[in-house]
Amino acid sequence: MGESKHVIVALGEELYGIPVLSVETILRDPKPVRMPKSPKMLLGVFELRGRTLASIDLRLRLELPEHEGDSNHVVVNTPVGPVSLRVDSVVGIASIEEDSIEPTTTLVNHESDEFLSGVAKHSGKLVALLNPEHIVPTKLKNAIAKVA
């Protein structure tokens, strides 16, 4: 089998992979402008190269505790346009053997949310692989499409 490249990000001690082909750029905390009455996971919007991007807190998207302190943003191309995901840190880029990827169908209830595409073993650690097609939750898709 082949391999795929992923940008590995950390949320605390846990690692997540985003396909490299979906990543546009990585930014040091761009300080989004908060939008009134928006869901807490939607941090706000900011301008990047003449475009307005929505920013989602990946911790809150995955229902993890909030993080205080420095962070990075990974701009990911999604079906509703580019979206910035706030992460604790960017670990690097990793090649993951496709035969090391386990589907998450038995681990996670995918019926309502397919944000994970699998779990892989890499360098002795487990990496949860994110699905850029579904990283934007359904309840935010219309609002983010309007921004993009």
N, C-alpha and C positions, 0 to 999 in steps of 0.2 A: 504494500500500500504506500501511499504518499504521506506528505506532511503538510501542515498548514501553519502559517505564521500568525501569531497573536501578540497584541500589546497586552502585557501583563500589568494589572493595576492592583493595588492593595486597599482594602477597607479593613483597618485594624490588622489582625494577623491573617485574615483570609485573602486569598488570591482569586482574581477574576481575569478572564481572557476575552479580548475583543478582537475579531478578525482584523488584521492589518489593512486589508483592502477596504474596510469600512471606516478607517480612521483618517481624518483629514489633517488634523494637527493636534499638538499638545500645548497647553498654555499654563502659565503660572497664574494662579487665582485672579481672574479678570474683574472681580467685584460687580456682579450683575445688579441692575436696578430692579428692586422688588415691585411686583405688580399687585395692586390692591385686590383683595378678595380672591386671590389665587390659592390653589392647594399648596400646602407647606412644602411638598417635594419640588415644586416649581420655584426655583430660587429667584427668577426674574429673567431679564434680557440684557444683552450687551451687544456692542457693535464690533464686528470683526471684518476688516477689509471691505467696508461699505455695506455689509449685510447685518441685519439684526438677528441674533441667535437667541433661542430660549436655552436656559440652563436648568438642568435637573440634578438634584442631589441624589446620587446613586445609592447612598446609604438609605435614604428615606424611600426611594423607589423599591428597594429590596426589603423594606421594613426592618432595618437595622437601626441601632441607636445613633443619634446624631454625633458628629465629630466636631470638636473645637480645635482650632489651630490652622496651620498651613494646609493647603490643598492644591491639587492640580485639576485642570479641566481637560478632558479628552473630547475633541469635537468629532462626532460620529455621524456618518451619513445614514439616514433612516428614510423610510418611505414618505415621511412628512417633511423631509428636508434635513439639513444639518442641525444637530442638537449637541449642546455641551453637557457632558456628564462630569459632575464634581466627584473626585475620588481623593482618598487620603494621600496617595502617592502613586507614581508610575515606576514600576520595577524595571521594565525593559521589554525587549521583544524576544519571543521564544518560538522555536520551531517545535510543533507538537505532532508526533506521529499519529496518523488517523486511527491506527489500530489500538492506540492507547485511550481513545475517547469512548466513554460509556454513555449511552443515552440516559436522559434524566426521567424518562417516562415512568419508571418505577419509583423514583425518588420524590418527584414533585407532581402535584396535581396540575396538569397542563390544560385542563378544560377551559379555564378562564384566563390564563396568563402563560404565554409561552416564551418568557424572557430568557430562559436557559435552554441552550442547545445540547449540553452535555457536560460531563466532568472528565477531566484528563489528569493523568499522572505526569508530572514534569519535575525533574530534579528532586525526586523524593517527596514532593508535595502535591496535594490535590489542587487543581485549578478549575473553578466553575466557569464554563464558557458561555458568554452572553450572546444572545441572538439579536443583532441590530434591527432586524425586521420587527421585533416586538418589544424593544427596550422602552419605547414611549408608551405609557399606559393608555388604554382606550379613552379614558376620561379626559386626557390631555391632547389627544391627536388633533381635534378641530382647532383648538386655541393655538397650538404650535404651528399647524399648517398655515394659519393666518399670518403669524409672525414671519415664517419662512417665505 
